[in-house]
Amino acid sequence: MKVGELHNYLQNNLVDFDEFAKYIAKHLEKEEE
């Protein structure tokens, strides 16, 4: 996912920071594999 897409995702879904942090953690774990 590109930064622009992530920005649009956040605007469209208005997730709270905790949910956002969980999403990023999952994304980073996938990148490391």
mmCIF file of the N, C-alpha and C atoms, coordinates in Angstrom:
data_MODEL
# 
_entry.id   MODEL 
# 
loop_
_atom_site.group_PDB 
_atom_site.id 
_atom_site.type_symbol 
_atom_site.label_atom_id 
_atom_site.label_alt_id 
_atom_site.label_comp_id 
_atom_site.label_asym_id 
_atom_site.label_entity_id 
_atom_site.label_seq_id 
_atom_site.pdbx_PDB_ins_code 
_atom_site.Cartn_x 
_atom_site.Cartn_y 
_atom_site.Cartn_z 
_atom_site.occupancy 
_atom_site.B_iso_or_equiv 
_atom_site.pdbx_formal_charge 
_atom_site.auth_seq_id 
_atom_site.auth_comp_id 
_atom_site.auth_asym_id 
_atom_site.auth_atom_id 
_atom_site.pdbx_PDB_model_num 
ATOM 1  N N  . MET A 1 1  ? 0.844   -1.196  0.000  1.00 0.00 ? 1  MET A N  1 
ATOM 2  C CA . MET A 1 1  ? 0.000   0.000   0.000  1.00 0.00 ? 1  MET A CA 1 
ATOM 3  C C  . MET A 1 1  ? 0.876   1.241   0.000  1.00 0.00 ? 1  MET A C  1 
ATOM 4  N N  . LYS A 1 2  ? 0.563   2.158   -0.892 1.00 0.00 ? 2  LYS A N  1 
ATOM 5  C CA . LYS A 1 2  ? 1.330   3.395   -0.977 1.00 0.00 ? 2  LYS A CA 1 
ATOM 6  C C  . LYS A 1 2  ? 0.863   4.381   0.091  1.00 0.00 ? 2  LYS A C  1 
ATOM 7  N N  . VAL A 1 3  ? 1.703   5.369   0.370  1.00 0.00 ? 3  VAL A N  1 
ATOM 8  C CA . VAL A 1 3  ? 1.376   6.358   1.395  1.00 0.00 ? 3  VAL A CA 1 
ATOM 9  C C  . VAL A 1 3  ? 0.088   7.099   1.048  1.00 0.00 ? 3  VAL A C  1 
ATOM 10 N N  . GLY A 1 4  ? -0.069  7.464   -0.226 1.00 0.00 ? 4  GLY A N  1 
ATOM 11 C CA . GLY A 1 4  ? -1.280  8.165   -0.643 1.00 0.00 ? 4  GLY A CA 1 
ATOM 12 C C  . GLY A 1 4  ? -2.524  7.331   -0.418 1.00 0.00 ? 4  GLY A C  1 
ATOM 13 N N  . GLU A 1 5  ? -2.412  6.026   -0.711 1.00 0.00 ? 5  GLU A N  1 
ATOM 14 C CA . GLU A 1 5  ? -3.545  5.132   -0.498 1.00 0.00 ? 5  GLU A CA 1 
ATOM 15 C C  . GLU A 1 5  ? -3.867  5.023   0.987  1.00 0.00 ? 5  GLU A C  1 
ATOM 16 N N  . LEU A 1 6  ? -2.817  4.962   1.814  1.00 0.00 ? 6  LEU A N  1 
ATOM 17 C CA . LEU A 1 6  ? -3.013  4.884   3.260  1.00 0.00 ? 6  LEU A CA 1 
ATOM 18 C C  . LEU A 1 6  ? -3.696  6.151   3.765  1.00 0.00 ? 6  LEU A C  1 
ATOM 19 N N  . HIS A 1 7  ? -3.276  7.301   3.249  1.00 0.00 ? 7  HIS A N  1 
ATOM 20 C CA . HIS A 1 7  ? -3.876  8.571   3.648  1.00 0.00 ? 7  HIS A CA 1 
ATOM 21 C C  . HIS A 1 7  ? -5.353  8.597   3.293  1.00 0.00 ? 7  HIS A C  1 
ATOM 22 N N  . ASN A 1 8  ? -5.679  8.139   2.088  1.00 0.00 ? 8  ASN A N  1 
ATOM 23 C CA . ASN A 1 8  ? -7.083  8.083   1.667  1.00 0.00 ? 8  ASN A CA 1 
ATOM 24 C C  . ASN A 1 8  ? -7.872  7.119   2.535  1.00 0.00 ? 8  ASN A C  1 
ATOM 25 N N  . TYR A 1 9  ? -7.255  5.991   2.883  1.00 0.00 ? 9  TYR A N  1 
ATOM 26 C CA . TYR A 1 9  ? -7.902  5.004   3.747  1.00 0.00 ? 9  TYR A CA 1 
ATOM 27 C C  . TYR A 1 9  ? -8.265  5.629   5.094  1.00 0.00 ? 9  TYR A C  1 
ATOM 28 N N  . LEU A 1 10 ? -7.331  6.369   5.658  1.00 0.00 ? 10 LEU A N  1 
ATOM 29 C CA . LEU A 1 10 ? -7.581  6.997   6.952  1.00 0.00 ? 10 LEU A CA 1 
ATOM 30 C C  . LEU A 1 10 ? -8.694  8.028   6.853  1.00 0.00 ? 10 LEU A C  1 
ATOM 31 N N  . GLN A 1 11 ? -8.693  8.821   5.785  1.00 0.00 ? 11 GLN A N  1 
ATOM 32 C CA . GLN A 1 11 ? -9.738  9.835   5.615  1.00 0.00 ? 11 GLN A CA 1 
ATOM 33 C C  . GLN A 1 11 ? -11.108 9.187   5.446  1.00 0.00 ? 11 GLN A C  1 
ATOM 34 N N  . ASN A 1 12 ? -11.142 8.102   4.674  1.00 0.00 ? 12 ASN A N  1 
ATOM 35 C CA . ASN A 1 12 ? -12.418 7.451   4.377  1.00 0.00 ? 12 ASN A CA 1 
ATOM 36 C C  . ASN A 1 12 ? -12.981 6.701   5.576  1.00 0.00 ? 12 ASN A C  1 
ATOM 37 N N  . ASN A 1 13 ? -12.116 6.159   6.406  1.00 0.00 ? 13 ASN A N  1 
ATOM 38 C CA . ASN A 1 13 ? -12.577 5.313   7.502  1.00 0.00 ? 13 ASN A CA 1 
ATOM 39 C C  . ASN A 1 13 ? -12.518 5.982   8.878  1.00 0.00 ? 13 ASN A C  1 
ATOM 40 N N  . LEU A 1 14 ? -11.752 7.059   8.975  1.00 0.00 ? 14 LEU A N  1 
ATOM 41 C CA . LEU A 1 14 ? -11.649 7.788   10.235 1.00 0.00 ? 14 LEU A CA 1 
ATOM 42 C C  . LEU A 1 14 ? -11.421 6.855   11.423 1.00 0.00 ? 14 LEU A C  1 
ATOM 43 N N  . VAL A 1 15 ? -10.447 5.983   11.268 1.00 0.00 ? 15 VAL A N  1 
ATOM 44 C CA . VAL A 1 15 ? -10.132 5.038   12.336 1.00 0.00 ? 15 VAL A CA 1 
ATOM 45 C C  . VAL A 1 15 ? -9.491  5.765   13.513 1.00 0.00 ? 15 VAL A C  1 
ATOM 46 N N  . ASP A 1 16 ? -9.708  5.234   14.708 1.00 0.00 ? 16 ASP A N  1 
ATOM 47 C CA . ASP A 1 16 ? -9.031  5.817   15.861 1.00 0.00 ? 16 ASP A CA 1 
ATOM 48 C C  . ASP A 1 16 ? -7.577  5.349   15.874 1.00 0.00 ? 16 ASP A C  1 
ATOM 49 N N  . PHE A 1 17 ? -6.750  5.983   16.676 1.00 0.00 ? 17 PHE A N  1 
ATOM 50 C CA . PHE A 1 17 ? -5.314  5.723   16.621 1.00 0.00 ? 17 PHE A CA 1 
ATOM 51 C C  . PHE A 1 17 ? -4.970  4.290   17.002 1.00 0.00 ? 17 PHE A C  1 
ATOM 52 N N  . ASP A 1 18 ? -5.709  3.719   17.944 1.00 0.00 ? 18 ASP A N  1 
ATOM 53 C CA . ASP A 1 18 ? -5.421  2.349   18.379 1.00 0.00 ? 18 ASP A CA 1 
ATOM 54 C C  . ASP A 1 18 ? -5.616  1.372   17.230 1.00 0.00 ? 18 ASP A C  1 
ATOM 55 N N  . GLU A 1 19 ? -6.709  1.517   16.497 1.00 0.00 ? 19 GLU A N  1 
ATOM 56 C CA . GLU A 1 19 ? -6.961  0.650   15.350 1.00 0.00 ? 19 GLU A CA 1 
ATOM 57 C C  . GLU A 1 19 ? -5.901  0.882   14.285 1.00 0.00 ? 19 GLU A C  1 
ATOM 58 N N  . PHE A 1 20 ? -5.519  2.134   14.076 1.00 0.00 ? 20 PHE A N  1 
ATOM 59 C CA . PHE A 1 20 ? -4.490  2.476   13.101 1.00 0.00 ? 20 PHE A CA 1 
ATOM 60 C C  . PHE A 1 20 ? -3.160  1.833   13.472 1.00 0.00 ? 20 PHE A C  1 
ATOM 61 N N  . ALA A 1 21 ? -2.822  1.887   14.754 1.00 0.00 ? 21 ALA A N  1 
ATOM 62 C CA . ALA A 1 21 ? -1.569  1.294   15.217 1.00 0.00 ? 21 ALA A CA 1 
ATOM 63 C C  . ALA A 1 21 ? -1.564  -0.216  14.988 1.00 0.00 ? 21 ALA A C  1 
ATOM 64 N N  . LYS A 1 22 ? -2.695  -0.864  15.238 1.00 0.00 ? 22 LYS A N  1 
ATOM 65 C CA . LYS A 1 22 ? -2.796  -2.307  15.005 1.00 0.00 ? 22 LYS A CA 1 
ATOM 66 C C  . LYS A 1 22 ? -2.620  -2.616  13.527 1.00 0.00 ? 22 LYS A C  1 
ATOM 67 N N  . TYR A 1 23 ? -3.229  -1.799  12.666 1.00 0.00 ? 23 TYR A N  1 
ATOM 68 C CA . TYR A 1 23 ? -3.131  -1.994  11.220 1.00 0.00 ? 23 TYR A CA 1 
ATOM 69 C C  . TYR A 1 23 ? -1.685  -1.871  10.764 1.00 0.00 ? 23 TYR A C  1 
ATOM 70 N N  . ILE A 1 24 ? -0.997  -0.851  11.241 1.00 0.00 ? 24 ILE A N  1 
ATOM 71 C CA . ILE A 1 24 ? 0.404   -0.636  10.866 1.00 0.00 ? 24 ILE A CA 1 
ATOM 72 C C  . ILE A 1 24 ? 1.270   -1.790  11.361 1.00 0.00 ? 24 ILE A C  1 
ATOM 73 N N  . ALA A 1 25 ? 1.024   -2.249  12.583 1.00 0.00 ? 25 ALA A N  1 
ATOM 74 C CA . ALA A 1 25 ? 1.805   -3.358  13.131 1.00 0.00 ? 25 ALA A CA 1 
ATOM 75 C C  . ALA A 1 25 ? 1.663   -4.595  12.257 1.00 0.00 ? 25 ALA A C  1 
ATOM 76 N N  . LYS A 1 26 ? 0.440   -4.903  11.831 1.00 0.00 ? 26 LYS A N  1 
ATOM 77 C CA . LYS A 1 26 ? 0.214   -6.062  10.969 1.00 0.00 ? 26 LYS A CA 1 
ATOM 78 C C  . LYS A 1 26 ? 0.925   -5.871  9.642  1.00 0.00 ? 26 LYS A C  1 
ATOM 79 N N  . HIS A 1 27 ? 0.857   -4.663  9.087  1.00 0.00 ? 27 HIS A N  1 
ATOM 80 C CA . HIS A 1 27 ? 1.470   -4.373  7.792  1.00 0.00 ? 27 HIS A CA 1 
ATOM 81 C C  . HIS A 1 27 ? 2.987   -4.527  7.870  1.00 0.00 ? 27 HIS A C  1 
ATOM 82 N N  . LEU A 1 28 ? 3.577   -4.043  8.956  1.00 0.00 ? 28 LEU A N  1 
ATOM 83 C CA . LEU A 1 28 ? 5.025   -4.139  9.119  1.00 0.00 ? 28 LEU A CA 1 
ATOM 84 C C  . LEU A 1 28 ? 5.460   -5.587  9.283  1.00 0.00 ? 28 LEU A C  1 
ATOM 85 N N  . GLU A 1 29 ? 4.676   -6.376  9.993  1.00 0.00 ? 29 GLU A N  1 
ATOM 86 C CA . GLU A 1 29 ? 5.012   -7.788  10.176 1.00 0.00 ? 29 GLU A CA 1 
ATOM 87 C C  . GLU A 1 29 ? 5.025   -8.508  8.838  1.00 0.00 ? 29 GLU A C  1 
ATOM 88 N N  . LYS A 1 30 ? 4.079   -8.186  7.962  1.00 0.00 ? 30 LYS A N  1 
ATOM 89 C CA . LYS A 1 30 ? 4.023   -8.811  6.640  1.00 0.00 ? 30 LYS A CA 1 
ATOM 90 C C  . LYS A 1 30 ? 5.244   -8.419  5.822  1.00 0.00 ? 30 LYS A C  1 
ATOM 91 N N  . GLU A 1 31 ? 5.670   -7.167  5.923  1.00 0.00 ? 31 GLU A N  1 
ATOM 92 C CA . GLU A 1 31 ? 6.819   -6.677  5.168  1.00 0.00 ? 31 GLU A CA 1 
ATOM 93 C C  . GLU A 1 31 ? 8.098   -7.398  5.580  1.00 0.00 ? 31 GLU A C  1 
ATOM 94 N N  . GLU A 1 32 ? 8.204   -7.767  6.848  1.00 0.00 ? 32 GLU A N  1 
ATOM 95 C CA . GLU A 1 32 ? 9.431   -8.391  7.346  1.00 0.00 ? 32 GLU A CA 1 
ATOM 96 C C  . GLU A 1 32 ? 9.559   -9.845  6.933  1.00 0.00 ? 32 GLU A C  1 
ATOM 97 N N  . GLU A 1 33 ? 8.449   -10.504 6.622  1.00 0.00 ? 33 GLU A N  1 
ATOM 98 C CA . GLU A 1 33 ? 8.491   -11.930 6.271  1.00 0.00 ? 33 GLU A CA 1 
ATOM 99 C C  . GLU A 1 33 ? 9.159   -12.160 4.930  1.00 0.00 ? 33 GLU A C  1 
# 
